[in-house]
Amino acid sequence: MDMEGMDGMDMSGMEMGPGVPSLPYMQQMYWALVGTVIGIATVFNALNWVNYRQRLSAASKGLATPAKPKSWFWRSYATLTAINRETAYASFAPIRINRFTLRSPRLGRTALIIGNIIVLLVLCFYKLPTNQYTDYEDIGYRTGFINICQLPLLFLLAGKNNIIGVLTGFSFEKLNWIHRWVARCLLLTVTIHMGYWFADWAPYDYITVKIKTDDITQYGMAAWAILLWIVFSSMTPIRGWCYEFFVIQHIISFSGFLAVVWLHVPAGPSGPRYWVYICIALVCIDRLMRLGRVLWINLSFLHRKQQSGTRNTGIFSCQAEFTPLAHETTRITIRNPPISWRPGQFVFLSCHSIVPLQSHPLTIASIPEDGQLEFIVKCNKGATRSFFRHATKNGRLPSSTADMKIALGKVTTIEGPYGKTRPLQQFDSVVLFAGSTGATFTMPLMRNLVASWRRARNDPKQPGSSLAHKISVTRRIRCVWVIKSKGQLEWFSSQLTQVIKNVEELRDSGADVMVDISIYVTCDDTFTSEHTNAIESHRHSNGVKHGVVEEISASGEKVDAKFSEKVEQREVKEVSSDTSSENGEQSKSGCGPDGTCCCRATVDDEDAIASAVCTCNAARSHSSSSAEASSVISRSSSSAGQAKKKPLPVHPNISVVGGRPQPRNIIRKSLEQAYGESAVVVCGPKGLVDDVRMSTVGLSDERAVHKGTGAQGICLITEYFGY
């Protein structure tokens, strides 16, 4: 078929045979199905919001279990939600091959993508025979129309301000994986479109002629090649290799893609080019909204009240201070910020005097009550390394908090905040897991919950404050932070100590709340033992019985019978490195009882041990190792006077454990004490996120959540490192 005269041709009413739907009708069917999926997600989002408000209202009335569903409707909804969560988050265990880890996709994501592919293939071939080459032309037209109607969905999911996120309750970064898979599905159908046209021309040996002489064919080939490059360059290894390069080339690539698609599709009053115009409009609207937000936030004359208490007299409203921290980490602080935010959100930060023409997403590590934006940025490469170099340029690395040298303030611009997290105030118990800088996400969430407890206790009827601001359903918080060494602890040591002090004050005033914080140190051969000695001396100086910590109800009332036998007793046990040698196991290289490193081994029950002395990396003989390990026990009493001179790195009520956590056991203990729905939040490396996710799914299935057993629901919230 000669396609040279197709420009200006109206193909919308093209007949393909009796009973075969028209091309525009198939496009309408695709968007009807997409709209149905979005509508279902919108209904669930609305029900979650209603449930959240009902729980806050029940808590304000003093009900004992506001997070537990009461009516048949909400019990049914809880059961449906539990089944959906177990199915959506389920996956196979990761397969580790040497240094590489192969992770299987989640079942929910897999089902959604497979469903989309099936829908696209059905729409492409519905009532069209595929066994005769004379019908290849009709399939080529059909697939072309299906291809172009997918473009608006692709750009809707790409925008940082999109209607899908508003309706479904997901922020754009949570929808980005769907954006990437829509592009891959588009590549599949575009390849089918191109293949059937080639198959139609092949019997006449016309493929080479069309590629050399036909403009429409050339533009189509160019569009397919650009789309192939976009899909390839958007893969995780490529994005992680150089994110700045990815962003620049991605903008150029999709601009070129839209241009050649516009040239490829036929024009005309009813032609399919209006799909391209919709995409261009979506891009322009998103960019204009972002530009308006950036100008509103960063121009100082629009925030005169906010600037009145600062020394900033320039055009821009934000100045950042860069402080070097241990482990090549930078603390960035913006005082009196011109924005309001919620814990768990992030902004795009630009500092063109340090890193020109770049903007990077950074999680806000502070809460609004701090009066400042704070970011903890780990140095990797690119912009983060430039930030760290600037922070250390005017001073050496700090050996303590008091020795920190704050670099001169630099003019910065911010865009945001972005990110949506279900409010944790609606859950009875909250379990937080963080790995390294993942604490920038979980720490503000925990601090915000404690702040809501204080507001409810101090000003329960404060006028003008919203119900969500002054009421919290949460009773218990379990926080786990995994770090490598003592240096990382200094990032949030003061915040952790303040949380414990605030909770102690609340419990002294009769509040039924609890926070349990554990810090797992994966390999620091001195910190765990030093911390244990400091705690022992602290207990001796305060007359506390050695090794036993008992949790006593502050109100003096009887604890519920269900939990009366679960009073915590923690026995501090010292593990010396010569234990295995006494049993004739000197051949093992690790310091743990089974030959593994005691700092990297998984701790099944942190109540069983308090610390272990790591000797795996110590360059010393067995006898000297044994002598030093044995001296750790004796120093707990003999060096009490010296330990008093050293301040504790964290509050003594915070557990410091050498090793890695066992998420399943930690989550199980919290669920057994929950009166209503619990939330499990994790942010960190993908390995930690996978462990927590699989543990949560396994416990939900094991406990038969909301399936007649009385076990309450579990909401899982995950964040992980990477782009």
C-alpha positions in Angstrom: 0.0 0.0 0.0 1.2 3.5 -0.8 1.2 5.7 2.3 2.6 8.8 0.7 -0.8 10.4 0.3 -2.0 9.7 3.8 -1.1 13.2 5.1 -4.4 14.9 5.5 -6.4 11.7 5.2 -9.2 11.1 7.7 -8.9 7.5 8.9 -11.2 7.8 11.9 -14.2 6.3 10.1 -12.2 3.7 8.2 -14.2 0.5 7.7 -12.4 -2.8 8.3 -15.2 -5.2 7.6 -18.6 -6.1 8.9 -18.8 -6.2 12.7 -15.3 -4.9 13.2 -15.3 -1.9 15.6 -14.0 1.4 14.3 -10.5 2.7 15.2 -11.7 5.6 17.5 -14.0 3.1 19.3 -11.1 0.9 20.2 -9.3 3.9 21.6 -12.4 4.8 23.7 -12.5 1.2 25.0 -8.8 1.5 26.2 -9.5 4.7 28.1 -12.7 3.3 29.5 -10.7 0.4 31.1 -7.9 2.8 32.3 -10.6 5.1 33.8 -12.2 2.1 35.6 -8.9 1.2 37.2 -8.3 4.8 38.3 -11.9 5.0 39.6 -11.5 1.9 41.7 -8.2 3.3 43.2 -10.0 6.6 43.9 -12.8 4.9 45.7 -10.3 3.0 48.0 -8.5 6.3 48.6 -11.7 8.0 49.6 -12.7 5.1 51.9 -9.2 5.3 53.6 -9.7 9.0 54.2 -13.1 8.4 55.8 -11.7 5.6 57.9 -8.9 7.9 59.0 -11.3 10.6 60.1 -13.5 8.2 61.9 -10.6 6.9 63.9 -9.5 10.3 65.0 -13.1 11.2 65.9 -13.3 8.0 68.0 -10.0 8.8 69.7 -11.2 12.3 70.6 -14.3 10.7 72.3 -12.0 8.5 74.5 -12.9 5.1 72.9 -10.5 2.4 74.0 -9.9 0.8 70.5 -10.4 3.5 67.9 -8.2 1.7 65.3 -10.3 -1.5 65.4 -13.2 -1.7 62.9 -16.6 -1.9 64.6 -19.4 -2.1 62.0 -20.0 -4.9 59.5 -19.0 -2.6 56.6 -15.7 -1.6 58.0 -14.9 -5.2 59.1 -15.7 -6.3 55.5 -13.5 -3.5 54.2 -10.7 -4.5 56.5 -10.9 -8.1 55.3 -10.9 -7.0 51.6 -7.9 -4.7 52.3 -6.0 -7.4 54.1 -6.4 -9.9 51.2 -5.4 -7.2 48.7 -2.3 -6.3 50.7 -1.2 -9.9 51.1 -1.6 -10.5 47.4 -0.1 -7.2 46.2 3.0 -7.4 48.3 3.8 -11.1 47.9 6.8 -12.2 45.9 9.4 -14.9 45.7 12.5 -14.7 47.9 15.5 -13.0 46.3 18.1 -15.2 44.7 21.7 -14.3 45.5 24.4 -15.3 43.1 27.8 -14.2 44.4 27.6 -10.4 44.7 24.4 -10.1 42.6 20.9 -10.3 43.9 17.9 -11.2 41.6 14.7 -9.9 43.0 11.3 -11.1 41.8 8.6 -8.4 41.2 5.7 -8.1 43.6 2.6 -10.1 42.6 0.4 -7.0 42.6 2.6 -5.1 40.2 3.0 -8.1 38.0 -0.8 -8.6 37.8 -1.3 -5.0 36.8 1.3 -5.0 34.1 0.2 -8.4 32.7 -3.4 -7.1 32.7 -2.4 -4.0 30.7 -0.5 -6.1 28.2 -3.5 -8.5 27.7 -5.9 -5.5 27.2 -3.6 -4.0 24.6 -3.2 -7.2 22.7 -6.9 -7.8 22.7 -7.6 -4.3 21.4 -5.0 -4.7 18.7 -6.3 -8.0 17.3 -10.0 -8.0 18.2 -12.0 -9.4 15.3 -9.1 -9.1 12.9 -7.7 -12.3 11.4 -4.0 -12.8 11.8 -3.3 -15.7 9.5 -3.7 -13.9 6.1 -1.2 -11.3 4.9 -4.0 -9.5 3.2 -5.3 -8.4 6.6 -1.9 -7.2 7.9 -2.7 -3.7 6.7 -5.8 -3.5 8.9 -3.8 -4.7 11.9 -1.2 -2.1 11.1 -3.8 0.7 11.2 -5.4 -0.7 14.4 -2.1 -1.0 16.3 -1.2 2.5 15.2 -4.3 4.0 16.7 -3.9 1.9 19.9 -0.3 3.2 20.1 -1.0 6.8 20.0 -3.9 6.7 22.5 -1.4 5.4 25.1 0.7 8.5 25.0 -1.5 10.7 27.3 -1.3 8.1 30.0 2.4 8.0 29.7 2.7 11.7 30.2 0.0 11.8 32.9 2.1 9.4 35.0 5.3 11.4 34.3 4.2 14.7 35.6 5.0 15.8 39.2 1.6 17.4 39.3 -0.9 15.0 37.9 -4.6 14.3 38.4 -4.0 10.5 38.8 -2.0 11.1 41.9 -4.5 13.5 43.3 -7.4 11.0 42.8 -5.6 7.8 44.0 -3.6 9.3 46.9 -0.2 8.4 45.5 2.6 10.8 44.9 4.3 11.0 41.5 7.3 9.0 42.6 5.1 6.1 43.7 3.5 6.1 40.2 6.8 6.3 38.4 7.2 2.5 38.1 3.8 2.4 36.2 5.1 5.2 33.9 8.1 3.1 33.0 6.1 0.0 32.4 3.5 1.9 30.3 6.5 3.0 28.1 7.6 -0.7 27.8 4.1 -1.8 26.9 4.0 1.0 24.3 7.3 -0.2 22.8 5.8 -3.7 22.5 2.7 -2.5 20.6 4.8 -0.1 18.5 7.0 -3.0 17.5 3.9 -5.0 16.6 2.7 -2.0 14.5 6.0 -1.8 12.6 6.2 -5.6 12.2 2.8 -5.9 10.5 3.5 -3.1 8.1 6.8 -4.8 7.2 5.0 -8.1 6.8 2.4 -6.4 4.5 5.2 -4.9 2.3 7.5 -8.0 2.3 5.6 -10.0 -0.4 6.2 -7.1 -2.8 9.9 -6.6 -1.7 8.8 -3.0 -0.8 10.3 -2.6 2.7 13.6 -1.0 1.5 11.8 1.3 -0.9 9.5 2.6 1.8 12.3 3.2 4.2 14.3 5.1 1.6 11.5 7.1 0.0 8.5 7.5 2.3 8.7 10.3 4.9 5.9 8.7 7.1 7.9 5.4 7.3 11.1 7.3 8.1 9.4 9.2 10.9 7.9 6.0 12.2 11.3 4.3 12.3 12.8 7.3 14.0 10.0 7.3 16.6 10.5 3.5 17.3 14.3 4.0 17.7 13.9 6.9 20.1 11.3 5.0 22.1 13.7 2.0 22.3 16.5 4.3 23.6 14.1 5.9 26.1 13.1 2.5 27.5 16.7 1.2 27.6 18.1 4.4 29.2 15.4 4.3 31.9 16.4 1.0 33.3 17.6 1.0 36.9 21.4 0.4 36.2 21.5 3.2 33.7 19.6 5.7 35.9 21.8 4.8 38.9 25.0 5.1 36.9 24.6 8.8 36.2 21.3 10.3 37.2 22.2 13.8 36.0 22.9 12.5 32.5 19.7 10.5 32.5 17.5 13.5 33.3 19.1 15.7 30.6 18.9 13.0 27.8 15.4 12.0 28.9 14.0 15.5 28.4 15.7 15.7 25.0 14.6 12.2 24.0 10.9 12.6 24.8 10.8 16.0 23.1 12.2 14.5 19.9 9.9 11.5 20.3 6.8 13.7 20.4 8.1 15.7 17.4 8.6 12.7 15.1 5.3 11.1 16.3 3.5 14.3 15.3 5.2 14.1 11.8 4.4 10.4 11.5 0.7 10.3 12.2 -1.7 11.6 9.5 -3.1 15.1 9.8 -6.7 16.1 9.2 -9.7 17.4 11.1 -10.4 14.0 12.6 -6.9 12.6 12.5 -5.1 11.2 15.5 -2.7 14.1 16.0 -4.9 15.5 18.8 -3.4 12.8 21.0 0.0 14.5 20.5 -1.5 17.9 21.3 -2.9 16.5 24.6 0.6 15.2 25.5 2.1 18.6 24.8 -0.6 20.3 26.8 0.1 18.0 29.8 3.8 18.7 29.7 3.3 22.5 29.5 0.8 22.5 32.3 3.1 20.5 34.6 6.1 22.7 33.8 4.1 25.9 34.3 2.8 24.7 37.6 6.3 23.8 38.7 7.7 27.1 37.6 5.0 29.0 39.4 5.6 27.0 42.6 9.4 27.6 42.4 9.0 31.3 41.9 6.5 31.6 44.8 8.7 29.7 47.2 12.1 31.1 46.4 11.5 34.8 45.8 12.1 36.6 49.1 9.8 39.6 48.5 6.8 37.2 48.5 7.7 36.1 52.1 8.6 39.3 53.9 7.2 38.0 57.2 9.2 34.9 57.0 12.4 36.9 56.1 11.9 39.4 58.9 13.8 37.2 61.4 16.7 36.4 59.2 19.8 38.1 57.9 19.0 37.3 54.3 18.4 40.5 52.3 18.8 39.0 48.8 16.4 38.1 46.1 16.1 34.5 47.1 14.4 33.4 50.3 16.5 30.3 51.1 20.1 30.1 52.3 21.6 26.7 53.2 24.2 25.9 55.7 26.4 22.9 55.0 27.8 20.9 57.9 30.2 17.9 57.4 29.4 14.8 59.3 31.0 11.4 59.8 30.9 8.8 57.0 31.2 11.5 54.3 27.8 12.8 55.1 26.5 16.4 54.8 23.8 18.1 56.9 22.1 20.8 54.9 20.0 23.3 57.0 17.7 26.0 55.7 16.4 28.2 58.5 12.9 29.8 58.5 11.9 28.0 55.3 9.1 29.6 53.2 7.2 26.3 52.9 5.1 24.0 55.2 5.5 20.3 55.0 4.5 17.0 56.5 6.9 14.3 57.8 8.0 11.9 55.1 8.0 14.5 52.3 10.9 15.6 50.2 11.9 18.6 48.1 14.1 19.1 45.0 17.1 21.2 46.1 19.3 23.3 43.8 22.5 25.1 44.8 23.8 26.5 41.5 26.9 28.0 43.1 28.1 24.5 44.0 26.4 22.3 41.5 25.2 24.4 38.5 22.0 23.5 36.7 21.1 20.5 38.8 18.2 19.7 41.2 18.2 16.7 43.5 15.4 15.1 45.6 16.2 15.2 49.3 14.1 13.8 52.1 13.2 16.4 54.8 14.7 15.1 58.1 13.1 17.7 60.3 9.5 18.4 61.4 7.7 21.7 61.2 8.1 22.3 64.9 11.9 22.6 64.4 11.4 25.8 62.3 14.0 24.7 59.8 14.5 22.3 56.9 17.2 19.8 57.5 18.6 17.2 55.1 21.1 14.4 55.8 22.9 13.7 52.5 25.2 10.7 52.1 28.2 11.4 49.8 28.1 9.2 46.7 29.1 10.9 43.5 28.1 13.9 41.5 26.2 16.6 43.4 26.3 14.9 46.8 30.1 14.7 46.7 30.2 18.4 45.7 28.0 19.3 48.7 30.4 17.4 51.0 33.5 19.0 49.6 32.0 22.4 50.1 31.0 21.5 53.7 34.6 20.4 54.5 36.3 23.2 52.6 36.3 25.6 55.6 36.9 23.1 58.3 38.0 19.6 59.2 35.8 16.6 59.8 34.2 16.8 63.2 35.3 14.5 66.0 32.2 15.4 68.0 29.2 17.6 67.7 30.9 20.5 69.4 33.7 20.4 66.9 31.5 20.9 63.8 32.5 23.6 61.4 29.5 25.0 59.6 30.3 26.2 56.0 29.1 29.6 54.9 25.5 29.8 53.8 24.8 29.4 50.1 21.8 30.6 48.2 19.6 27.7 47.3 16.3 27.1 45.6 13.8 24.4 46.6 10.8 22.9 44.8 8.1 21.0 46.7 7.3 19.5 49.0 6.3 16.3 47.3 5.4 12.9 48.6 2.3 11.4 50.2 2.3 9.0 53.2 -0.8 7.7 54.9 -1.1 9.6 58.3 0.4 7.3 61.0 -1.8 8.9 63.7 -4.6 6.5 62.6 -2.8 3.3 63.6 -2.7 1.7 67.0 0.9 0.6 66.7 3.7 1.8 64.4 6.8 -0.2 63.6 9.6 1.8 62.0 12.7 0.3 60.2 15.5 2.4 58.8 18.8 1.6 57.3 21.5 4.3 57.4 20.1 7.5 55.9 16.7 5.9 55.7 16.3 7.4 59.1 15.7 10.8 57.4 12.3 9.3 56.5 11.4 7.4 59.7 12.8 9.8 62.2 10.4 12.7 61.4 7.5 10.3 61.4 8.3 9.1 64.9 8.9 12.6 66.2 5.7 13.8 64.7 3.7 11.1 66.5 5.4 12.0 69.8 4.6 15.7 69.1 0.9 14.8 68.5 0.9 13.0 71.9 2.2 16.1 73.6 -0.2 18.4 71.8 -3.1 16.1 72.8 -1.9 16.0 76.4 -1.1 19.7 76.8 -3.8 21.4 74.7 -6.5 18.9 73.9 -9.0 21.6 73.2 -6.8 24.1 71.5 -9.0 26.4 69.4 -8.3 26.6 65.7 -6.3 23.4 65.5 -7.5 20.6 63.3 -8.5 17.2 64.6 -5.5 15.6 62.8 -3.2 18.1 64.5 -4.2 17.4 68.1 -5.4 13.8 68.1 -3.5 10.6 67.6 -4.8 7.0 67.8 -1.3 5.6 68.2 -0.3 4.0 71.5 3.0 2.2 70.7 6.0 3.0 68.5 8.7 0.5 67.8 11.7 2.1 66.0 14.7 0.1 64.6 17.7 1.9 63.1 20.5 0.0 61.4 23.8 1.8 61.2 27.4 0.8 60.5 29.2 2.7 63.3 29.0 5.3 66.1 29.6 8.1 63.6 26.2 7.7 62.0 24.5 7.7 65.4 25.5 11.4 65.8 23.1 12.3 62.9 20.1 11.9 65.1 21.4 11.3 68.7 19.9 14.5 70.1 16.5 13.8 68.4 16.4 10.3 69.8 17.3 11.4 73.3 14.6 14.1 73.1 12.0 11.6 72.0 12.7 9.3 75.0 12.6 12.3 77.4 9.2 13.5 76.0 7.7 10.0 76.3 8.9 9.7 79.9 7.2 13.0 80.7 4.0 11.8 79.1 4.1 8.5 80.9 4.7 10.3 84.2 1.6 12.4 83.6 -0.4 9.2 83.1 -0.5 8.9 79.3 -0.8 5.3 78.0 2.0 5.6 75.3 5.3 3.8 74.7 8.3 4.2 72.5 10.9 1.4 72.1 14.0 2.3 70.1 16.8 -0.1 69.1 19.9 0.7 67.2 21.7 -2.1 65.4 25.4 -1.6 64.7 26.4 -3.9 61.9 30.2 -3.6 62.5 31.8 -1.3 65.0 34.3 -3.3 67.2 34.4 -0.7 70.0 31.1 1.1 70.1 28.8 -1.6 71.4 31.2 -2.5 74.2 31.8 1.1 75.1 28.1 1.8 75.2 27.4 -1.3 77.4 30.1 -0.1 79.9 28.7 3.4 80.0 25.2 2.1 80.7 26.4 -0.2 83.4 28.2 2.7 85.2 25.1 4.8 84.7 22.9 2.1 86.4 25.4 1.7 89.3 25.5 5.4 89.9 21.7 5.5 90.0 21.3 2.4 92.2 19.7 0.3 89.5 20.0 -3.5 89.8 22.6 -4.8 87.4 21.3 -6.2 84.1 17.6 -6.0 84.7 15.2 -3.4 83.3 11.6 -3.7 84.2 8.8 -1.8 82.5 6.2 -0.6 85.1 2.9 1.0 84.4 3.1 4.7 85.2 -0.5 4.9 86.2 -0.2 2.1 88.7 -3.4 0.4 87.4 -3.6 -3.2 86.5 -2.4 -4.0 83.0 -4.8 -5.8 80.7 -4.8 -9.5 81.4 -3.7 -10.2 77.8 -0.4 -8.5 78.3 0.1 -8.9 82.1 2.5 -11.8 81.5 4.5 -9.8 78.9 6.4 -7.6 81.3 9.8 -7.1 79.7 12.9 -8.3 81.5 16.2 -7.7 79.7 19.2 -9.7 81.0 22.5 -8.2 79.9 24.9 -10.9 78.8 28.5 -10.3 77.8 29.8 -12.5 75.0 33.6 -13.0 75.1 35.6 -14.0 72.1 37.3 -17.0 73.8 34.0 -18.9 74.3 34.5 -20.9 71.2 38.1 -21.5 71.9 37.3 -23.1 75.2 35.1 -25.6 73.3 37.8 -26.5 70.9 36.6 -24.3 68.0 39.6 -22.1 67.4 39.5 -22.8 63.7 36.5 -20.5 63.2 37.4 -17.0 62.1 34.4 -15.2 63.3 33.8 -13.9 66.8 30.3 -15.3 67.0 29.5 -18.7 68.6 29.0 -20.2 65.1 32.0 -18.6 63.5 30.2 -15.7 61.9 30.9 -12.0 62.6 28.8 -11.1 65.7 28.2 -7.7 64.3 26.9 -8.9 61.0 24.9 -11.8 62.2 21.2 -11.6 62.4 19.9 -11.1 65.9 16.8 -13.2 66.4 16.0 -11.8 69.8 17.7 -8.6 71.0 16.4 -9.2 74.5 18.7 -12.1 74.8 21.9 -10.0 74.4 22.9 -6.5 74.9 26.2 -6.4 73.0 29.0 -8.4 71.6 32.7 -7.5 71.2 33.6 -7.8 67.5 37.2 -9.1 67.0 36.8 -10.3 63.4 38.9 -7.4 62.0 41.4 -7.1 64.9 45.0 -7.8 63.9 46.0 -9.5 67.2 46.7 -13.0 68.5 44.2 -15.2 70.1 45.5 -14.7 73.6 45.4 -10.9 73.4 41.9 -11.1 71.9 40.8 -13.3 74.8 42.4 -11.0 77.4 40.8 -7.9 75.9 37.4 -9.5 75.6 37.6 -10.8 79.2 38.6 -7.4 80.4 35.4 -5.9 79.0 33.4 -7.6 81.8 35.7 -6.4 84.5 35.8 -2.9 83.2 32.0 -2.5 83.8 32.7 -2.0 87.5 36.3 -0.9 87.7 36.0 1.9 85.1 32.7 3.3 86.5 34.3 6.5 87.6 35.9 7.1 84.1 32.6 6.2 82.3 30.8 9.0 84.3 33.1 11.5 82.6 32.0 10.4 79.2 28.4 11.3 78.2 26.3 8.6 76.8 26.0 8.7 73.0 22.3 8.1 73.3 19.8 7.9 76.1 20.3 4.8 78.3 16.8 3.6 77.5 17.8 3.1 73.9 19.0 -0.4 73.1 22.3 -0.7 71.2 22.8 -4.1 69.7 25.7 -5.5 67.6 24.3 -7.3 64.5 21.4 -7.1 62.1 17.7 -7.1 63.1 15.2 -9.9 62.4 12.2 -8.0 61.2 9.8 -10.8 61.5 10.3 -11.2 65.2 10.2 -7.5 65.9 7.0 -7.0 63.9 5.4 -10.0 65.5 5.9 -8.7 69.1 4.3 -5.4 68.2 1.3 -7.0 66.5 0.7 -9.2 69.5 0.3 -6.1 71.6 -1.8 -4.1 69.2 -5.5 -3.2 69.9 -6.2 -2.2 66.2 -4.6 -1.8 62.8 -0.8 -1.4 62.8 1.6 0.3 60.4 5.0 -1.1 59.3 7.2 1.6 57.8 10.6 0.8 56.2 13.2 3.0 54.4 16.6 1.9 53.5 18.5 -0.5 51.2 16.5 -2.8 49.0 17.7 -5.8 51.1 16.2 -4.4 54.3 13.0 -3.3 52.5 12.5 -6.8 51.0 13.1 -8.5 54.4 10.5 -6.2 56.1 8.0 -6.6 53.2 8.2 -10.4 53.1 8.0 -10.6 56.9 4.9 -8.4 57.0 3.2 -10.5 54.2 4.1 -13.7 56.0 2.8 -12.5 59.4 -0.4 -11.2 57.8 -1.0 -14.6 56.3 0.1 -16.6 59.3 -2.1 -14.6 61.7 -5.1 -14.7 59.3 -5.6 -10.9 59.6 -9.3 -10.0 59.6 -10.3 -13.5 58.7 -12.1 -14.4 61.9 -9.1 -14.8 64.2 -9.3 -11.4 65.8 -5.9 -10.4 64.4 -5.9 -6.8 63.3 -4.7 -5.3 60.0 -1.2 -4.4 58.9 -0.5 -1.4 56.6 2.9 -1.6 54.9 4.7 1.6 53.8 8.0 1.2 51.9 10.7 3.5 50.7 14.1 2.5 49.3 17.3 4.1 48.1 17.7 4.7 44.4 16.2 6.6 41.5 
